[in-house]
Amino acid sequence: MSFFGLLLIAIGVSADAFAVALGKGLHMKTFNLRHALAIALAFGGFQAVMPLLGWLLARQFARYITGVDHWVAFGLLTLIGAKMIWEAVRGGEDDAEDSDTLPVRELLLLAVATSIDALAVGISFAFLPVPVGQAVLLIGVCTFVLSLAGVVLGRRVGKRFGAPAEIAGGVILILIGTRVLLDHTGVL
């Protein structure tokens, strides 16, 4: 997979972390750089570790399904992308209160919740020609940067970018999954 393809995947899986960071920034009473960096580090760290875990788990089973690996990658990326789009469109009420605190437990729960999709992407990496180290680093750095930007933007401009970011991330993942399938079936 090309660097550009990996970058698109990194942006796609970072979209939900961006949206959550945007929400955290929106609910800061005053901007706190230390909190913004903690959010970005937690989200970036978990987004980097989860695909590695998914890849390690899937490598154990890769030899058994090599004949359908492109379908597995397509299915996982499409399901993750569709889920992101569904959650963005479905929306929900924002009833969080503004605060200047950042509980560690809440931060860790949000970091895990936003990185579950990255675990599934890591599983798909086991069936694709992906330099896993490069992919993990790129996902972590991309998530860090987008999460930091999300907190800053959330504090400054509000929540209007959260749903569009998740929709764009979902579409990117679906398109990448479709490309994997078309490449492996000889259509492209």
CORSULLIN-V774825 format. One record per pair of residues at least 12 apart in sequence whose ideal C-beta (glycine too) atoms are under 7 Angstrom apart, sorted by the first residue. I is the first residue (numbers start at 0). J is the second residue. D is the distance in whole Angstrom. If there is no record, write none. Layout:
BEGIN
{{I/J/D} {I/J/D}}
END
This chain:
BEGIN
{{0/127/6} {0/128/6} {0/129/5} {4/175/7} {5/133/7} {5/134/5} {5/137/5} {6/137/6} {7/171/5} {7/175/6} {8/120/6} {8/175/6} {9/137/5} {9/138/4} {9/141/4} {10/141/6} {10/168/7} {10/171/6} {11/168/4} {11/171/4} {11/172/4} {12/46/6} {12/116/5} {12/117/5} {12/120/5} {12/138/6} {13/46/7} {13/141/5} {13/142/4} {13/145/5} {14/83/6} {14/164/5} {14/165/5} {14/167/6} {14/168/3} {15/83/6} {15/113/5} {15/116/6} {15/165/6} {15/168/7} {16/42/4} {16/46/6} {16/113/4} {16/142/5} {16/145/7} {16/146/5} {17/145/4} {17/146/6} {17/149/4} {17/164/5} {18/161/4} {18/164/5} {18/165/5} {19/109/6} {19/113/5} {20/38/5} {20/42/6} {20/146/4} {20/149/3} {20/150/5} {20/153/7} {21/149/4} {21/152/6} {21/153/4} {21/158/6} {21/160/6} {21/161/5} {22/153/6} {22/158/6} {22/161/6} {23/38/6} {23/150/6} {23/153/6} {24/149/6} {24/150/4} {24/151/6} {24/152/6} {24/153/3} {24/154/4} {25/153/4} {25/154/7} {25/157/6} {25/158/5} {26/95/5} {26/96/7} {26/97/5} {26/98/6} {27/97/7} {27/99/7} {27/154/5} {28/97/5} {28/98/6} {28/99/5} {29/99/6} {30/154/5} {31/99/7} {34/101/5} {35/147/6} {35/150/4} {35/151/7} {36/147/7} {37/101/6} {37/106/6} {38/106/7} {38/146/6} {38/150/6} {39/143/5} {39/146/4} {39/147/4} {40/143/7} {41/106/5} {41/107/7} {41/110/4} {42/110/5} {42/113/6} {42/142/5} {42/146/4} {43/139/5} {43/140/7} {43/142/4} {43/143/3} {43/146/6} {44/139/7} {45/110/4} {45/111/6} {45/114/4} {46/114/5} {46/117/5} {46/138/5} {46/139/6} {46/142/4} {47/135/5} {47/136/7} {47/138/6} {47/139/3} {49/114/4} {49/117/4} {49/118/4} {49/121/6} {50/117/5} {50/118/7} {50/120/5} {50/121/3} {50/124/6} {50/134/7} {50/135/6} {50/138/6} {51/121/6} {51/131/7} {51/135/5} {52/118/6} {52/121/6} {53/118/4} {53/119/6} {53/120/7} {53/121/3} {53/122/4} {54/121/4} {54/124/5} {54/125/5} {54/131/5} {56/122/7} {57/122/4} {57/125/3} {58/125/5} {61/125/5} {61/126/6} {68/126/3} {69/126/7} {69/179/6} {69/180/5} {69/183/3} {69/184/7} {70/180/7} {71/123/7} {71/126/5} {72/123/4} {72/126/5} {72/127/6} {72/176/6} {72/179/5} {73/176/4} {73/177/7} {73/179/6} {73/180/4} {75/119/5} {75/122/6} {75/123/5} {76/123/6} {76/172/5} {76/173/7} {76/175/6} {76/176/3} {77/173/5} {77/176/5} {79/116/5} {79/119/5} {79/120/7} {79/172/5} {80/169/4} {80/170/7} {80/172/3} {80/173/4} {80/176/7} {81/169/7} {81/173/7} {83/165/5} {83/168/5} {83/169/3} {84/166/5} {84/169/4} {84/170/7} {86/165/6} {87/162/4} {87/165/4} {87/166/5} {90/162/6} {93/158/7} {117/138/6} {127/179/6}}
END
